[in-house]
Amino acid sequence: MGEWLDGLRLRDTTVALYRLHVEPHIGSVRLDLLTPEMLDRLNGTLERGGLSLSTSRKVHTLIYGALSRAVSSGRLPMNPAAKANPPSAVEAAPAEMKVWTPQQIGSFLRTAKESRPEWYPMWHVLFATGVRRGELVGLRWSDVDPARQTLTVRRSVSIISGEGPGTRRIVIGPPKNWKVRIVALDGHTIALLKGWRLLRAELGLVLVTGDAYVFGGLDGNHRDPVTLAATFGAHLHAAQRKLGPDLPVIRFHDSRHSHATALLLAGTPVQVAAERIGDDPAAMLRVYAHVLPGQQRQAAEAVAALVVT
């Protein structure tokens, strides 16, 4: 397994799945002695230890990939993971997403601008681009191109915990799927970022160099992704106290879903929307299928307007 991992371009978070959840339990087992029953027991151990079904399934997928390579290289006659029983895709499905409408996004941002002006630019960029949490905190000023009105997502900040008692490690690596992407920005967002940079410059020129983080702390370092999610939750509850039930509770990651849903409802082609948020078009079709029926109706009416004489 170690040899297989070392030979692949894997994110540190993926390698951590093995180091944290496989190696301590079955890392010493010889390949030819590994059985489906052992893998089932591993799944049970991980789940009883509090690992989510989704992560447990990811661990199994990692093991399956390694053992498939062992089979193709002649080290194993068959893949024992193929006969194991990991959590099904349905069981491991993430919690149901909740999305905000563009109106609800606007209400939250207006409230944030009034009560948390120092955080408003970050929340605005979050909802205007659909970037992931780690991508947001990893943005540097060199990634912002005002002339072309673009934002380049080149890196992501991740947290790896559990490598030892009370340990956590911050890793800066490429975005998910190793794909750097360019996100077009609207004029209002560009103007907001220009103003934000001027405010940062007043605090210290070191905060606006090309290598400086757009939304970093006053020490020049990037923010903690986990703390960022908690801050978003606190600001959401504060906005709720003002706006009431018109603003439902969503997770930090649902900001991304809200952006993607708004793109599709606006008639953006799936391929373009997927490229913008850094997703696979096929996966996007599965995740956002709830949006497509409305688009089908719009498409039918548009075609009818063209062909009816």
WOLIN-V557756 format. One record per residue. N is the residue number from 1. PHI is phi in degrees with one decimal (* if undefined). Layout:
# WOLIN-V557756
n:N phi:PHI
n:N phi:PHI
This chain:
# WOLIN-V557756
n:1 phi:*
n:2 phi:-62.1
n:3 phi:-62.6
n:4 phi:-65.4
n:5 phi:-63.6
n:6 phi:-66.8
n:7 phi:-89.5
n:8 phi:-115.5
n:9 phi:-91.1
n:10 phi:-115.1
n:11 phi:-68.0
n:12 phi:-57.4
n:13 phi:-66.5
n:14 phi:-72.0
n:15 phi:-60.5
n:16 phi:-63.2
n:17 phi:-56.2
n:18 phi:-72.8
n:19 phi:-60.6
n:20 phi:-91.1
n:21 phi:-116.1
n:22 phi:-114.3
n:23 phi:-54.0
n:24 phi:-65.1
n:25 phi:-99.8
n:26 phi:-130.1
n:27 phi:-61.5
n:28 phi:-92.9
n:29 phi:-76.1
n:30 phi:-67.9
n:31 phi:-52.5
n:32 phi:-74.3
n:33 phi:-103.9
n:34 phi:-75.2
n:35 phi:-123.5
n:36 phi:-58.5
n:37 phi:-64.3
n:38 phi:-62.6
n:39 phi:-69.3
n:40 phi:-65.4
n:41 phi:-64.7
n:42 phi:-61.6
n:43 phi:-57.3
n:44 phi:-63.1
n:45 phi:-62.5
n:46 phi:-65.8
n:47 phi:-69.1
n:48 phi:-66.7
n:49 phi:-80.9
n:50 phi:101.8
n:51 phi:-70.5
n:52 phi:-67.4
n:53 phi:-62.8
n:54 phi:-64.0
n:55 phi:-70.5
n:56 phi:-59.9
n:57 phi:-67.6
n:58 phi:-63.4
n:59 phi:-61.3
n:60 phi:-63.1
n:61 phi:-61.9
n:62 phi:-62.7
n:63 phi:-62.8
n:64 phi:-58.8
n:65 phi:-63.1
n:66 phi:-65.8
n:67 phi:-70.3
n:68 phi:-62.7
n:69 phi:-65.1
n:70 phi:-63.8
n:71 phi:-68.2
n:72 phi:-66.7
n:73 phi:-91.6
n:74 phi:84.3
n:75 phi:-85.3
n:76 phi:-134.6
n:77 phi:-78.8
n:78 phi:-152.4
n:79 phi:-95.3
n:80 phi:-63.1
n:81 phi:-67.7
n:82 phi:-68.5
n:83 phi:-107.2
n:84 phi:-83.8
n:85 phi:-125.4
n:86 phi:-74.7
n:87 phi:-57.2
n:88 phi:-71.0
n:89 phi:-60.9
n:90 phi:-68.4
n:91 phi:-64.1
n:92 phi:-90.0
n:93 phi:-60.0
n:94 phi:-65.8
n:95 phi:-56.9
n:96 phi:-58.0
n:97 phi:-74.2
n:98 phi:-124.5
n:99 phi:-123.8
n:100 phi:-94.9
n:101 phi:-74.4
n:102 phi:-55.2
n:103 phi:-66.6
n:104 phi:-69.1
n:105 phi:-59.8
n:106 phi:-60.9
n:107 phi:-63.3
n:108 phi:-63.1
n:109 phi:-66.6
n:110 phi:-64.4
n:111 phi:-65.6
n:112 phi:-63.9
n:113 phi:-63.5
n:114 phi:-78.1
n:115 phi:-101.2
n:116 phi:-133.1
n:117 phi:-59.0
n:118 phi:-73.6
n:119 phi:-104.5
n:120 phi:-54.4
n:121 phi:-58.3
n:122 phi:-66.2
n:123 phi:-66.0
n:124 phi:-62.4
n:125 phi:-63.0
n:126 phi:-56.7
n:127 phi:-79.3
n:128 phi:-82.3
n:129 phi:-123.7
n:130 phi:73.7
n:131 phi:-69.0
n:132 phi:-77.0
n:133 phi:-56.9
n:134 phi:-66.7
n:135 phi:-70.5
n:136 phi:-63.5
n:137 phi:-73.4
n:138 phi:-89.5
n:139 phi:-68.3
n:140 phi:-112.5
n:141 phi:-63.4
n:142 phi:-67.4
n:143 phi:-83.5
n:144 phi:-98.5
n:145 phi:-118.2
n:146 phi:-62.2
n:147 phi:-63.6
n:148 phi:-90.7
n:149 phi:56.4
n:150 phi:-133.8
n:151 phi:-129.3
n:152 phi:-103.0
n:153 phi:-92.2
n:154 phi:-110.5
n:155 phi:-149.6
n:156 phi:-140.4
n:157 phi:-102.7
n:158 phi:-121.4
n:159 phi:-111.8
n:160 phi:-116.1
n:161 phi:-122.5
n:162 phi:90.9
n:163 phi:-76.2
n:164 phi:-171.1
n:165 phi:-55.7
n:166 phi:67.7
n:167 phi:-96.4
n:168 phi:-151.3
n:169 phi:-127.5
n:170 phi:-98.3
n:171 phi:-121.6
n:172 phi:-105.8
n:173 phi:-139.5
n:174 phi:-71.8
n:175 phi:-64.2
n:176 phi:-57.5
n:177 phi:69.3
n:178 phi:62.4
n:179 phi:-107.7
n:180 phi:-74.1
n:181 phi:-135.8
n:182 phi:-108.3
n:183 phi:-111.3
n:184 phi:-71.9
n:185 phi:-116.2
n:186 phi:-82.0
n:187 phi:-60.7
n:188 phi:-64.8
n:189 phi:-66.3
n:190 phi:-62.0
n:191 phi:-61.8
n:192 phi:-62.6
n:193 phi:-67.4
n:194 phi:-62.2
n:195 phi:-64.1
n:196 phi:-63.9
n:197 phi:-66.8
n:198 phi:-63.4
n:199 phi:-64.4
n:200 phi:-66.4
n:201 phi:-63.0
n:202 phi:-65.9
n:203 phi:-84.2
n:204 phi:162.2
n:205 phi:-63.6
n:206 phi:-65.2
n:207 phi:-83.3
n:208 phi:-125.9
n:209 phi:-69.8
n:210 phi:-58.9
n:211 phi:-84.2
n:212 phi:-72.3
n:213 phi:-77.2
n:214 phi:-58.4
n:215 phi:-117.6
n:216 phi:-76.4
n:217 phi:-79.9
n:218 phi:-68.4
n:219 phi:-83.3
n:220 phi:88.5
n:221 phi:-86.8
n:222 phi:-73.6
n:223 phi:-77.9
n:224 phi:-80.2
n:225 phi:-59.1
n:226 phi:-68.3
n:227 phi:-62.0
n:228 phi:-61.0
n:229 phi:-62.5
n:230 phi:-65.8
n:231 phi:-65.4
n:232 phi:-59.0
n:233 phi:-61.5
n:234 phi:-65.7
n:235 phi:-68.7
n:236 phi:-64.5
n:237 phi:-65.6
n:238 phi:-66.0
n:239 phi:-67.1
n:240 phi:-63.4
n:241 phi:-62.6
n:242 phi:-90.9
n:243 phi:-95.5
n:244 phi:76.5
n:245 phi:-67.1
n:246 phi:-68.2
n:247 phi:-120.7
n:248 phi:-69.9
n:249 phi:-74.5
n:250 phi:-130.4
n:251 phi:-81.8
n:252 phi:-55.8
n:253 phi:-65.0
n:254 phi:-70.1
n:255 phi:-62.2
n:256 phi:-66.3
n:257 phi:-62.8
n:258 phi:-63.1
n:259 phi:-64.2
n:260 phi:-63.4
n:261 phi:-63.3
n:262 phi:-62.8
n:263 phi:-60.0
n:264 phi:-68.5
n:265 phi:-65.3
n:266 phi:-81.4
n:267 phi:89.6
n:268 phi:-66.3
n:269 phi:-56.3
n:270 phi:-56.7
n:271 phi:-59.7
n:272 phi:-69.5
n:273 phi:-62.8
n:274 phi:-64.1
n:275 phi:-63.1
n:276 phi:-65.9
n:277 phi:-96.3
n:278 phi:76.8
n:279 phi:-117.2
n:280 phi:-78.0
n:281 phi:-56.1
n:282 phi:-64.6
n:283 phi:-65.7
n:284 phi:-64.7
n:285 phi:-61.1
n:286 phi:-69.7
n:287 phi:-70.4
n:288 phi:-109.3
n:289 phi:-61.0
n:290 phi:-65.0
n:291 phi:-85.4
n:292 phi:-68.9
n:293 phi:-54.3
n:294 phi:-64.0
n:295 phi:-67.5
n:296 phi:-60.4
n:297 phi:-64.6
n:298 phi:-61.7
n:299 phi:-64.6
n:300 phi:-62.3
n:301 phi:-66.9
n:302 phi:-66.5
n:303 phi:-66.7
n:304 phi:-60.1
n:305 phi:-65.4
n:306 phi:-82.7
n:307 phi:-97.9
n:308 phi:-74.9
n:309 phi:-106.7
